[in-house]
Amino acid sequence: MLGVVVAVWLSERRWVARGGQKGTIIDIAVPAVIFGLIGGRLYHVITDWQTYFGSRAIKEPYQALFIWEGGLGIWGAIALGGVGVWWAVRKRGISMSAVADTVAPGIAFAQAIGRWGNWFNQELYGGPTTLPWGLEIDVDHGGEPGVLYHPTFLYESLWDVALGFLLILAGKRFALRHGRLFALYVAGYTLGRFWIEGLRIDPVGGVDHAVTFLSLRLNQWTSIVLFVGALVYLWLTRNKDTEERVVPLDLAVDPAHESGQADPGSSDAPAAVAAEPAEPGEPAEPGEPAEPGEPSDTDADDDAATKEKNPR
């Protein structure tokens, strides 16, 4: 939840700087977070179903709802969270790709913060190591006394922080619009996740072992597929430069009236522009300003009154 707060704060600032309305990202975050939590938990339960169901289950089926005990898959969180974002931006009539590019750095920072939950839960650790930053794991969580393990959660957290800053710099340096910055986030995250996942020894997809295919773990295959998909998207949209809507259509400024004023003479025009200016050489109507250099009827009346008081 702390990661969500940081992501929303940063994304809101980036959205306003891009010309969007203040409060838009906060509103979009509500369905995004709700859908994201559901998607993240669904991915975990589906890929680790043997933990909760079947003859070898080590937890009761109802414990699949206990998100505070760990188990939120980022793949499911981003996928279903994206559905929540799509639903929200569709209602507002703004560009989905513009929102995606805006929130990309914030998502990376949110993941960096969220990974520390793995430390509290003693999960997502790597193989034994003699490095000074090795992590102690309790026996109840699969560790052995006196053995240190790679803190893969820490590696990913640091990777995500670096990725977040890289995305901010890349967004300023290059014209990465139309979802290209988000695609760069996907490519950058999956690149790091692939090698970090290779260090892990905790079971994913099984109760006492990780499910592998061709010697690669499930999340490594997911990383490969998404990394390739991100590169393909970057290539296909490399020349796309059409306008992206960041302000709802009903609130956008009329191109013919950039300052927002109404047509002169219309019922909703302000008093200053309600009447058309007088034609050159014609006397102005009462209440109308006279043309520069031309005397108005009011000026003539004032002159007559002045001469009557001062005959000289």
C-alpha positions as semicolon CSV with decimal commas, in nm:
position;residue;x (nm);y (nm);z (nm)
1;M;0,000;0,000;0,000
2;L;0,293;0,234;0,063
3;G;0,410;0,157;-0,289
4;V;0,067;0,250;-0,424
5;V;0,077;0,585;-0,244
6;V;0,420;0,667;-0,390
7;A;0,313;0,558;-0,739
8;V;-0,005;0,769;-0,731
9;W;0,179;1,075;-0,597
10;L;0,448;1,061;-0,864
11;S;0,207;0,976;-1,145
12;E;-0,027;1,261;-1,050
13;R;0,258;1,511;-1,075
14;R;0,367;1,369;-1,411
15;W;0,011;1,378;-1,546
16;V;-0,045;1,743;-1,451
17;A;0,294;1,834;-1,603
18;R;0,177;1,670;-1,925
19;G;-0,133;1,889;-1,935
20;G;-0,384;1,658;-1,770
21;Q;-0,634;1,748;-1,501
22;K;-0,537;1,733;-1,137
23;G;-0,700;1,441;-0,957
24;T;-0,729;1,220;-1,266
25;I;-0,465;0,969;-1,159
26;I;-0,607;0,950;-0,807
27;D;-0,949;0,862;-0,948
28;I;-0,804;0,605;-1,187
29;A;-0,598;0,448;-0,908
30;V;-0,908;0,330;-0,720
31;P;-1,027;0,070;-0,975
32;A;-0,666;-0,002;-1,077
33;V;-0,566;-0,101;-0,723
34;I;-0,880;-0,306;-0,663
35;F;-0,843;-0,494;-0,991
36;G;-0,468;-0,522;-0,937
37;L;-0,500;-0,687;-0,595
38;I;-0,750;-0,936;-0,734
39;G;-0,532;-1,007;-1,038
40;G;-0,215;-1,043;-0,833
41;R;-0,377;-1,289;-0,596
42;L;-0,540;-1,486;-0,878
43;Y;-0,203;-1,529;-1,051
44;H;-0,046;-1,654;-0,729
45;V;-0,325;-1,899;-0,650
46;I;-0,338;-2,031;-1,009
47;T;0,038;-2,085;-1,034
48;D;0,071;-2,216;-0,677
49;W;-0,260;-2,399;-0,661
50;Q;-0,100;-2,705;-0,499
51;T;-0,035;-2,496;-0,188
52;Y;-0,409;-2,461;-0,126
53;F;-0,577;-2,745;-0,312
54;G;-0,515;-3,117;-0,360
55;S;-0,383;-3,398;-0,144
56;R;-0,045;-3,230;-0,085
57;A;-0,183;-2,889;0,012
58;I;-0,010;-2,729;0,310
59;K;-0,278;-2,464;0,359
60;E;-0,656;-2,466;0,374
61;P;-0,841;-2,352;0,058
62;Y;-0,990;-2,050;0,234
63;Q;-0,638;-1,926;0,309
64;A;-0,607;-1,840;-0,058
65;L;-0,781;-1,518;0,044
66;F;-0,517;-1,427;0,305
67;I;-0,312;-1,177;0,103
68;W;-0,134;-1,059;0,419
69;E;0,042;-1,395;0,434
70;G;0,218;-1,327;0,105
71;G;0,145;-1,417;-0,254
72;L;0,073;-1,138;-0,503
73;G;0,196;-1,206;-0,856
74;I;0,308;-0,890;-1,035
75;W;0,207;-1,035;-1,370
76;G;-0,155;-1,073;-1,265
77;A;-0,155;-0,741;-1,080
78;I;-0,041;-0,546;-1,387
79;A;-0,268;-0,739;-1,625
80;L;-0,594;-0,705;-1,430
81;G;-0,495;-0,365;-1,292
82;G;-0,463;-0,254;-1,654
83;V;-0,825;-0,359;-1,708
84;G;-0,924;-0,129;-1,423
85;V;-0,728;0,157;-1,578
86;W;-0,883;0,091;-1,921
87;W;-1,232;0,102;-1,772
88;A;-1,159;0,431;-1,592
89;V;-0,996;0,611;-1,886
90;R;-1,268;0,493;-2,124
91;K;-1,529;0,662;-1,906
92;R;-1,327;0,984;-1,913
93;G;-1,244;0,977;-2,282
94;I;-0,868;1,012;-2,237
95;S;-0,583;0,815;-2,390
96;M;-0,495;0,481;-2,234
97;S;-0,143;0,492;-2,375
98;A;-0,083;0,839;-2,230
99;V;-0,185;0,717;-1,885
100;A;0,032;0,405;-1,921
101;D;0,341;0,611;-2,003
102;T;0,268;0,844;-1,713
103;V;0,240;0,575;-1,448
104;A;0,528;0,353;-1,568
105;P;0,802;0,500;-1,342
106;G;0,565;0,501;-1,045
107;I;0,489;0,132;-1,091
108;A;0,860;0,052;-1,085
109;F;0,907;0,244;-0,759
110;A;0,596;0,080;-0,611
111;Q;0,741;-0,264;-0,688
112;A;1,070;-0,164;-0,527
113;I;0,885;-0,081;-0,206
114;G;0,652;-0,381;-0,224
115;R;0,941;-0,626;-0,255
116;W;1,033;-0,557;0,108
117;G;0,720;-0,747;0,205
118;N;0,911;-1,057;0,095
119;W;1,166;-0,988;0,366
120;F;0,898;-0,976;0,636
121;N;0,746;-1,298;0,504
122;Q;1,087;-1,465;0,444
123;E;1,001;-1,559;0,088
124;L;1,150;-1,521;-0,261
125;Y;1,507;-1,593;-0,154
126;G;1,792;-1,738;-0,356
127;G;2,044;-2,014;-0,307
128;P;2,310;-2,028;-0,034
129;T;2,579;-1,759;-0,041
130;T;2,881;-1,644;0,158
131;L;2,831;-1,278;0,064
132;P;2,815;-1,040;0,361
133;W;2,460;-0,935;0,272
134;G;2,334;-1,293;0,281
135;L;1,991;-1,346;0,433
136;E;1,901;-1,574;0,724
137;I;1,587;-1,782;0,667
138;D;1,398;-1,959;0,946
139;V;1,363;-2,335;0,933
140;D;0,985;-2,290;0,915
141;H;1,033;-2,103;0,587
142;G;1,273;-2,350;0,429
143;G;1,606;-2,228;0,562
144;E;1,883;-2,417;0,738
145;P;2,060;-2,306;1,058
146;G;2,383;-2,118;0,994
147;V;2,322;-2,085;0,619
148;L;2,286;-1,751;0,440
149;Y;2,082;-1,708;0,124
150;H;2,075;-1,460;-0,162
151;P;1,825;-1,181;-0,079
152;T;1,666;-1,182;-0,425
153;F;1,393;-0,948;-0,303
154;L;1,667;-0,691;-0,237
155;Y;1,821;-0,740;-0,580
156;E;1,486;-0,682;-0,746
157;S;1,409;-0,383;-0,526
158;L;1,735;-0,213;-0,625
159;W;1,676;-0,304;-0,991
160;D;1,329;-0,149;-0,981
161;V;1,458;0,175;-0,825
162;A;1,719;0,207;-1,100
163;L;1,456;0,126;-1,363
164;G;1,223;0,394;-1,227
165;F;1,487;0,665;-1,259
166;L;1,586;0,536;-1,604
167;L;1,226;0,566;-1,723
168;I;1,202;0,924;-1,599
169;L;1,524;1,019;-1,778
170;A;1,427;0,834;-2,097
171;G;1,088;1,004;-2,100
172;K;1,254;1,345;-2,087
173;R;1,530;1,264;-2,335
174;F;1,326;1,081;-2,600
175;A;0,975;1,115;-2,741
176;L;0,846;0,794;-2,585
177;R;0,472;0,836;-2,623
178;H;0,186;0,607;-2,729
179;G;0,276;0,345;-2,468
180;R;0,641;0,322;-2,564
181;L;0,764;0,428;-2,219
182;F;0,543;0,163;-2,062
183;A;0,682;-0,093;-2,306
184;L;1,032;0,012;-2,199
185;Y;0,928;-0,049;-1,838
186;V;0,805;-0,399;-1,929
187;A;1,128;-0,477;-2,116
188;G;1,347;-0,340;-1,837
189;Y;1,162;-0,516;-1,558
190;T;1,147;-0,855;-1,729
191;L;1,516;-0,834;-1,815
192;G;1,604;-0,798;-1,448
193;R;1,340;-1,044;-1,333
194;F;1,481;-1,315;-1,561
195;W;1,827;-1,329;-1,403
196;I;1,702;-1,266;-1,050
197;E;1,446;-1,544;-1,088
198;G;1,730;-1,774;-1,186
199;L;1,882;-1,727;-0,839
200;R;1,570;-1,825;-0,651
201;I;1,521;-2,166;-0,494
202;D;1,181;-2,113;-0,330
203;P;0,904;-2,330;-0,473
204;V;0,680;-2,171;-0,737
205;G;0,410;-2,390;-0,884
206;G;0,476;-2,673;-0,639
207;V;0,467;-2,745;-0,268
208;D;0,830;-2,847;-0,213
209;H;0,986;-2,765;-0,549
210;A;0,960;-2,508;-0,828
211;V;0,794;-2,608;-1,152
212;T;1,040;-2,581;-1,442
213;F;1,029;-2,630;-1,817
214;L;1,352;-2,677;-2,014
215;S;1,540;-2,594;-1,692
216;L;1,371;-2,252;-1,662
217;R;1,126;-2,153;-1,393
218;L;0,770;-2,046;-1,472
219;N;0,838;-1,677;-1,409
220;Q;1,144;-1,688;-1,633
221;W;0,929;-1,805;-1,924
222;T;0,679;-1,532;-1,846
223;S;0,964;-1,280;-1,850
224;I;1,084;-1,400;-2,190
225;V;0,739;-1,376;-2,348
226;L;0,673;-1,026;-2,211
227;F;1,022;-0,902;-2,297
228;V;0,981;-1,007;-2,661
229;G;0,631;-0,860;-2,668
230;A;0,760;-0,525;-2,537
231;L;1,033;-0,512;-2,803
232;V;0,780;-0,591;-3,077
233;Y;0,551;-0,314;-2,951
234;L;0,838;-0,064;-2,944
235;W;0,922;-0,150;-3,305
236;L;0,564;-0,134;-3,432
237;T;0,496;0,206;-3,272
238;R;0,837;0,363;-3,340
239;N;0,694;0,619;-3,587
240;K;0,357;0,679;-3,423
241;D;0,316;1,047;-3,341
242;T;-0,058;1,122;-3,343
243;E;-0,212;1,337;-3,072
244;E;-0,301;1,170;-2,742
245;R;-0,593;1,306;-2,542
246;V;-0,507;1,395;-2,183
247;V;-0,815;1,612;-2,118
248;P;-1,170;1,475;-2,150
249;L;-1,343;1,583;-2,471
250;D;-1,621;1,771;-2,290
251;L;-1,359;1,979;-2,106
252;A;-1,121;2,037;-2,397
253;V;-1,077;2,397;-2,520
254;D;-1,256;2,487;-2,842
255;P;-0,980;2,537;-3,105
256;A;-1,160;2,850;-3,227
257;H;-1,171;2,996;-2,876
258;E;-0,850;2,900;-2,702
259;S;-0,921;3,135;-2,412
260;G;-1,262;2,979;-2,360
261;Q;-1,473;3,286;-2,453
262;A;-1,810;3,264;-2,627
263;D;-1,901;3,415;-2,965
264;P;-1,986;3,785;-2,949
265;G;-2,362;3,833;-2,945
266;S;-2,437;3,488;-2,801
267;S;-2,659;3,454;-2,497
268;D;-2,378;3,314;-2,282
269;A;-2,118;3,571;-2,381
270;P;-1,992;3,809;-2,111
271;A;-2,115;4,167;-2,117
272;A;-1,783;4,296;-2,251
273;V;-1,822;4,095;-2,571
274;A;-2,201;4,059;-2,586
275;A;-2,241;4,319;-2,860
276;E;-2,055;4,354;-3,186
277;P;-1,821;4,656;-3,212
278;A;-1,949;4,942;-3,421
279;E;-1,842;4,968;-3,783
280;P;-1,579;5,235;-3,860
281;G;-1,746;5,568;-3,924
282;E;-2,077;5,475;-3,760
283;P;-2,191;5,607;-3,422
284;A;-2,173;5,350;-3,150
285;E;-2,490;5,217;-2,998
286;P;-2,559;5,309;-2,635
287;G;-2,341;5,096;-2,412
288;E;-2,096;5,020;-2,694
289;P;-1,738;5,146;-2,696
290;A;-1,663;5,395;-2,970
291;E;-1,393;5,330;-3,228
292;P;-1,056;5,482;-3,137
293;G;-1,037;5,843;-3,253
294;E;-1,414;5,878;-3,312
295;P;-1,630;6,087;-3,073
296;S;-1,921;5,904;-2,919
297;D;-2,269;6,042;-2,842
298;T;-2,182;6,044;-2,476
299;D;-1,869;6,250;-2,544
300;A;-2,080;6,507;-2,739
301;D;-2,329;6,544;-2,452
302;D;-2,046;6,592;-2,206
303;D;-1,891;6,867;-2,425
304;A;-2,225;7,055;-2,447
305;A;-2,272;7,045;-2,072
306;T;-1,921;7,173;-2,016
307;K;-1,970;7,471;-2,252
308;E;-2,298;7,563;-2,080
309;K;-2,124;7,579;-1,743
310;N;-1,819;7,757;-1,882
311;P;-1,929;8,000;-2,156
312;R;-1,571;8,096;-2,226
